[in-house]
Amino acid sequence: MKLATFTHAESTRVGVVHGDEIADLGGSELPEDMISLLAAGAAALVRAEEVGEVAPSIALDAVRLESPISRPPKILAVGLNYADHVAEAGMETPKHPMIFNKQSTSANGPYDPFHRPDYSTALDYEGELAFVIGRRCRHVPRDRAHEVIAGYTVANDVSVRDWQLRVPTFTMGKSNDTHCPLGPWIVTSDEIGDPHSLELKTWVNGELRQSTNTKHLIFDCFTLVEHLTTAFTLEVGDVVLTGTSGGVGIAMKPPQLLKAGDVVKIAIDGIGEIENGVIEEPAETTRIG
């Protein structure tokens, strides 16, 4: 099942995607936001699939697809998790997952623009598989990790490289508002099957920059769940980005960093694609409120 958050007629709610249409779950007895729907458990997801078969449908091109989770409780990400990216970065293969966070306010829609900040020209892309937590959990063994993953989505770990690399922690270079496009929807785990056999590609202005398969992850999705929950609780709606492959702009010779007007498209087989333009950070983002 493909679960999407969408806006139509000035109302934002959840729907089930079928082909080029979305079945509107609004007005049913089901929750109308994604976190509440996932938190309602397996029975609610079964009911969502049933309702989605008979609910009124709207053409996808008539709605605005939003980030599947509008404000994730946590956005966690993994550095250096593909061997070719480790090599292009000139680093050693990590012995343990390299975890960092992106602030929840970085979440962005699958087709919305993201900002080139006015304080840096070192803007870069990272096409990634992400998974969404569907059950509150702690101390999850790897062989049960699949039980707590609600589904999978496409992500761009947009990065401001000079800010990322000038200190040992990545947070300031990874957390700009708009710098985590997600979507276009969540594909539930039962539909994905094996998340470690998915083709992943990234294009910039139509040029293929990254091409990999999730089988090449150094630390796979289930290992990441085990590792993260050793230290802290994962909550419903948390999003985990699993890392990027070789082909990022900073590693090209010469570097090919993003500028206003560029367009980044990321596609994962079995899930879908996101496409986001780059714009200069608008003046109105300076605010106190």
For each residue, the residues with C-beta under 8 A, 3 or more apart:
1: 16 45 48 49 52 187 188 190 191
2: 16 17 18 185 186 187 188 191 272
3: 14 15 16 17 34 37 48 68 151 185 186 188
4: 14 15 16 17 22 65 66 68 183 184 185 186
5: 12 13 14 33 34 65 66 67 68 69 70 185
6: 12 13 14 15 22 63 64 65 66
7: 10 11 12 63 64 66
8: 11 13 24 58 62 63 64
9:
10: 7
11: 7 8 26
12: 5 6 7 33 66 70
13: 5 6 8 24 25 26 32 33
14: 3 4 5 6 25 26 30 31 32 33 34 37 48
15: 3 4 6 22 23 24 25 26 52 55 58 63
16: 1 2 3 4 22 23 25 48 49 51 52 55
17: 2 3 4 21 22 23 60 185
18: 2 21 22 23 52 57
19:
20: 59 60 61
21: 17 18 57 58 59 60
22: 4 6 15 16 17 18 57 58 60 63
23: 15 16 17 18 51 52 53 54 55 56 57
24: 8 13 15 27 55 56 57 58
25: 13 14 15 16 28 30 32 37 48 51 52 55
26: 11 13 14 15 32
27: 24
28: 25 51 55
29: 47
30: 14 25 37 40 44 47 48 51
31: 14 36 37 39 40 44
32: 13 14 25 26 36 37
33: 5 12 13 14 36 37 70
34: 3 5 14 37 38 68 69 70 186 237
35: 38 39 69 73 236 237
36: 31 32 33 39 40
37: 3 14 25 30 31 32 33 34 40 44 45 48
38: 34 35 45 132 134 150 236 237
39: 31 35 36 236 237
40: 30 31 36 37 43 44 45
41: 44 45 135
42: 45 46
43: 40 46 47
44: 30 31 37 40 41 47 48
45: 1 37 38 40 41 42 48 49 150 188
46: 42 43 49 50
47: 29 30 43 44 50 51
48: 1 3 14 16 25 30 37 44 45 51 52
49: 1 16 45 46 52 53
50: 46 47 53 54
51: 16 23 25 28 30 47 48 54 55
52: 1 15 16 18 23 25 48 49 55
53: 23 49 50
54: 23 50 51
55: 15 16 23 24 25 28 51 52
56: 23 24
57: 18 21 22 23 24
58: 8 15 21 22 24 62 63
59: 20 21 62 63
60: 17 20 21 22 63 65
61: 20
62: 8 58 59
63: 6 7 8 15 22 58 59 60
64: 6 7 8 109
65: 4 5 6 60 109 110 111 183 184 185
66: 4 5 6 7 12 70 109 183
67: 5 70 107 108 109 110 181 182 183
68: 3 4 5 34 132 153 182 183 185 186
69: 5 34 35 72 107 132 182 237 239
70: 5 12 33 34 66 67 107
71: 104 105 107
72: 69 75 104 107 237 238 239
73: 35 104 235 236 237 238
74: 101 104 234 235 238 239
75: 72 101 102 103 104 106 107 180 238 239 241
76: 99 100 101 102 228 238 239 240 241
77: 99 100 101 102 128 157 174 240 241 243
78: 81 97 98 99 100 219 224 240 241 242 243
79: 94 98 99 100 170 243
80: 85 86 89 91 93 94 98 218 243
81: 78 85 94 97 98 217 218 219 242 243 244
82: 85 86 212 216 217 218 243 244 245 246
83: 86 87 93 216 218
84: 87 88 212 216 245 246 247
85: 80 81 82 88 89 243 244 245 246 248
86: 80 82 83 89 91 92 93 94 218
87: 83 84 90 246
88: 84 85 246 247 248 251
89: 80 85 86 251
90: 87
91: 80 86
92: 86
93: 80 83 86 218
94: 79 80 81 86 97 98 218
95:
96: 227
97: 78 81 94 219 223 224 227
98: 78 79 80 81 94
99: 76 77 78 79 227 228
100: 76 77 78 79 169 170 171 174
101: 74 75 76 77 171 174 175
102: 75 76 77 106 157 171 174 175 179 180 241
103: 75 106 171 175
104: 71 72 73 74 75 107
105: 71 175 177
106: 75 102 103 158 174 175 176 177 178 179 180
107: 67 69 70 71 72 75 104 180 182 239
108: 67 112 114 178 179 180 181 182 276
109: 64 65 66 67 112 181 182 183
110: 65 67 154 181 182 183 184 274 275 276
111: 65 183 184 274 275 276
112: 108 109 178 181 276
113: 178 276 277 278 279
114: 108 156 158 176 178 179 181 276 277 278 279
115: 176 177 178 179 278 279 280 281 282 285
116: 120 121 123 258 259 260 278 279 280 281
117: 120 123 160 176 281
118: 280 281
119:
120: 116 117 123 160 161 162 163
121: 116 257 259
122: 160 161 162 163 250 257
123: 116 117 120 158 159 160 161 257 258 259 278
124: 158 159 160 161 248 249 250 257 258
125: 156 158 159 202 204 209 248 249 258 264 266
126: 156 157 158 159 202 244 248
127: 154 155 156 200 201 202 210 244 245 264 266
128: 77 154 155 156 157 200 241 242 243 244 266
129: 152 154 155 195 198 200 214 221 241 242 268 271
130: 152 153 154 155 182 239 240 241 242
131: 149 150 151 152 153 195 221 239 240 242
132: 38 68 69 149 150 151 152 153 186 237 238 239 240
133: 136 137 148 149 150 234 235 236 237 238 239 240
134: 38 148 149 150 151 236
135: 41 147 148 150 236
136: 133 233 234 235 236
137: 133 140 148 225 229 233 234
138: 229 232 233 234
139: 229 230
140: 137 144 145 147 148 225 226 229 234
141: 144 145 226
142: 145 222 223 225 226
143: 222
144: 140 141 147 148
145: 140 141 142 148 149 221 222 223 224 225 226
146: 149 189 222
147: 135 140 144
148: 133 134 135 137 140 144 145 225 234
149: 131 132 133 134 145 146 152 189 195 221 225
150: 38 45 131 132 133 134 135 186 188 189 236
151: 3 131 132 134 186 187 188 189 191 192
152: 129 130 131 132 149 186 187 189 192 195 268 271
153: 68 130 131 132 182 183 184 185 186 187 239 271
154: 110 127 128 129 130 182 183 184 266 267 268 271 272 273 274
155: 127 128 129 130 180 181 182 239 241 266 274
156: 114 125 126 127 128 180 181 264 266 274 276
157: 77 102 126 128 174 179 180 241 244
158: 106 114 123 124 125 126 174 176 178 179 180 181
159: 123 124 125 126 164 173 174 179 248
160: 117 120 122 123 124 163 164 172 173 174 176 179
161: 120 122 123 124 164 165 173 250 257
162: 120 122 165 166 173
163: 120 122 160 166 172 173
164: 159 160 161 170 172 173 174
165: 161 162 173
166: 162 163 173
167: 172
168:
169: 100 172
170: 79 100 164 173 174
171: 100 101 102 103 174 175
172: 160 163 164 167 169 175
173: 159 160 161 162 163 164 165 166 170
174: 77 100 101 102 106 157 158 159 160 164 170 171 179
175: 101 102 103 105 106 171 172 179
176: 106 114 115 117 158 160 179
177: 105 106 115 285
178: 106 108 112 113 114 115 158 181
179: 102 106 108 114 115 157 158 159 160 174 175 176
180: 75 102 106 107 108 155 156 157 158 239 241
181: 67 108 109 110 112 114 155 156 158 178 274 276
182: 67 68 69 107 108 109 110 130 153 154 155 239 274
183: 4 65 66 67 68 109 110 111 153 154 272 274
184: 4 65 110 111 153 154 272 273 274
185: 2 3 4 5 17 65 68 153 271 272
186: 2 3 4 34 68 132 150 151 152 153
187: 1 2 151 152 153 191 192 270 271 272
188: 1 2 3 45 150 151 191 192
189: 146 149 150 151 152 192 195
190: 1 193
191: 1 2 151 187 188 270
192: 151 152 187 188 189 195 198 270 271
193: 190
194: 197
195: 129 131 149 152 189 192 198 214 220 221
196: 214 215 217 220 221
197: 194 213 214 215
198: 129 192 195 213 214 268 269 270 271
199: 211 212 213 268 269
200: 127 128 129 210 211 212 213 214 245 266 267 268 269
201: 127 208 210 211 212 266 267 268
202: 125 126 127 208 209 210 211 247 264 265 266
203: 206 207 208 209 264 265 266
204: 125 207 209 249 256 258 262 263 264
205: 262 263
206: 203 263
207: 203 204
208: 201 202 203 211
209: 125 202 203 204 247 248 249 256
210: 127 200 201 202 244 245 246 247 248
211: 199 200 201 202 208 245 247
212: 82 84 199 200 201 216 245 246
213: 197 198 199 200 216
214: 129 195 196 197 198 200 217 220 242 268
215: 196 197
216: 82 83 84 212 213 245
217: 81 82 196 214 220 221 242 243
218: 80 81 82 83 86 93 94 243
219: 78 81 97 223 224 227 243
220: 195 196 214 217 223 224 242
221: 129 131 145 149 195 196 217 224 225 240 242
222: 142 143 145 146 225 226
223: 97 142 145 219 220 226 227
224: 78 97 145 219 220 221 227 228 240 242
225: 137 140 142 145 148 149 221 222 228 229 234 240
226: 140 141 142 145 222 223 229 230
227: 96 97 99 219 223 224 230
228: 76 99 224 225 231 232 234 240
229: 137 138 139 140 225 226 232 233 234
230: 139 226 227
231: 228
232: 138 228 229
233: 136 137 138 229
234: 74 133 136 137 138 140 148 225 228 229 238
235: 73 74 133 136 238
236: 35 38 39 73 133 134 135 136 150
237: 34 35 38 39 69 72 73 132 133
238: 72 73 74 75 76 132 133 234 235
239: 69 72 74 75 76 107 130 131 132 133 153 155 180 182
240: 76 77 78 130 131 132 133 221 224 225 228
241: 75 76 77 78 102 128 129 130 155 157 180
242: 78 81 128 129 130 131 214 217 220 221 224
243: 77 78 79 80 81 82 85 128 217 218 219
244: 81 82 85 126 127 128 157 210 248
245: 82 84 85 127 200 210 211 212 216
246: 82 84 85 87 88 210 212 251
247: 84 88 202 209 210 211 251 252
248: 85 88 124 125 126 159 209 210 244 251 252
249: 124 125 204 209 252 255 256 257 258
250: 122 124 161 255 257
251: 88 89 246 247 248 255
252: 247 248 249 255 256
253:
254:
255: 249 250 251 252
256: 204 209 249 252
257: 121 122 123 124 161 249 250
258: 116 123 124 125 204 249 262 264 278
259: 116 121 123 262 278
260: 116 278 279 280
261: 277 278
262: 204 205 258 259 277 278
263: 204 205 206 275 276 277 278
264: 125 127 156 202 203 204 258 275 276 277 278
265: 202 203 273 274 275
266: 125 127 128 154 155 156 200 201 202 203 273 274 275
267: 154 200 201 272 273
268: 129 152 154 198 199 200 201 214 271 272 273
269: 198 199 200
270: 187 191 192 198
271: 129 152 153 154 185 187 192 198 268
272: 2 154 183 184 185 187 267 268
273: 154 184 265 266 267 268
274: 110 111 154 155 156 181 182 183 184 265 266
275: 110 111 263 264 265 266
276: 108 110 111 112 113 114 156 181 263 264
277: 113 114 261 262 263 264
278: 113 114 115 116 123 258 259 260 261 262 263 264
279: 113 114 115 116 260 282
280: 115 116 118 260
281: 115 116 117 118 285
282: 115 279 285
283: 286
284: 287
285: 115 177 281 282
286: 283
287: 284
288:
289:
